[in-house]
Amino acid sequence: MSCSSALAKTGAPCTVDCNIGCGFNAIGTKTCTCSGGFYSACPCPKPAAYMGAATAPYCPGDGMTAALKKMPCTKEWDECIGKDANTGTPAGCACLKDPTTNTLVWACGSTNKWFALAM
């Protein structure tokens, strides 16, 4: 019951371990370990199939990810870091194929520490 993107997080109540998709277009796997009735850890490690670079520039325009989300992009695996408020890990976007339309679009959300700001 608590194994969903919205509910599976460290400290949330649970009865069993949880494995769900995470990251850009849910290409990663988030594994939440249930210990003593609460999730003790819920990492979302970068999957081996992720081909993005280790660093990326700020997002273009105003730097916010909302302006890019689901917008067309031209180069698969391009990435950018948003200037959005940090809520645990920085927000960012990656240019990926939309699984529904098979077109390249910006997928935006938490970077899950898969890439960092290029300095």
N, C-alpha and C positions, 0 to 999 in steps of 0.2 A: 504494500500500500504506500510506503514512503519511498519507493524506488522510482523516482521521476526527476527530471531536470530541476524542477522547482523545489522538491522536498529533500533530495539526497545531497546533504551537505554536512560538513563536520559539526558535531554537536546535536544534530537532529535525532529524534527517537527512531529506533529501528528494531526489527526482529531477526533479520538475516542480512548478509552481505548483499551489495547491489552493484551491478555492472550495467552502465548505460552509455550511449554515444555522447561525446562531448567535443568541444572545439569547433572550428570552422566547418560548417556543413556536417557536423557530428562525425567527422572522420576519425576522431580519437575515441578511446574508451576510458571512461571515468569508473574507477573501482572504489566503492565506499565500503570500508571494513566496519562491521557491526560488532561492538564490544561492550558488554554490560548494558545493553539496551539503547546505546547511542552510537552514531557513526563516529569513529575515532579519527579517521582520515579519508579524504576523497580526492586523491590526485587525478589529474588529467594529463598524463605525459604525452609528449609529442610522438605521434606514430611514425614508424619507419617510412611509411609512404609519403610523409609530408616533405615536399621538396623546396620549401621556402628558405630564404637566407637566414642567417643568425641575427642580422640587424636590418633595420629598415628606417627610412626617413619619416618625418611627420607627414600626415595625410595632406593632400593638396587642398587649396581653397582656404576655408576658415579652420582647417585642421580637425574638425569634428567628424566622427564616424557616421553620424546620422545622415549627413549630406551624401555619403557614398553608398550606404547600404542598399544592396540589390541593383545598383546602377551598373550599366555595361562597363567592362574594362577590356583591355586589348592584349595583355601578356599574362598568361597563366603563371601563378606563383609570385607575382608582384605583391608586395606588402607595404603597409604603412602603419605608423603609430598615431593614434588619435590624441588630441589635446583635451579629451573628455576628462571629467573628474575620475580619479583612480579609486576603484571600489574593491581593491585587493590585488589585481594585476591590471596593468594598463589596457585600455581598449585599443583595438587595432582592426585592420581589414586585410584580407588576402583575396587576390583575384583567382577565383576557382570556377570550375564548370558547375553550373546549377544542375543538380541531379534530375530535375523535372524537365527543364527546357534544353539542356545540354549546351547552353550558351555561357560565355564567360561573364561573370558578374562579381561585384565586390561582396564578399561574405564578411560581416563585421561582428565583433563581440570582444570578449576577453581574449587577450593574447595567450593566456594560460602559460606565460613565460616561454612560449615556443620561439619568440624572437623579441629583440630589444631595440631600443632607439639607437640609431647610428649616430655616433658623436663625431 
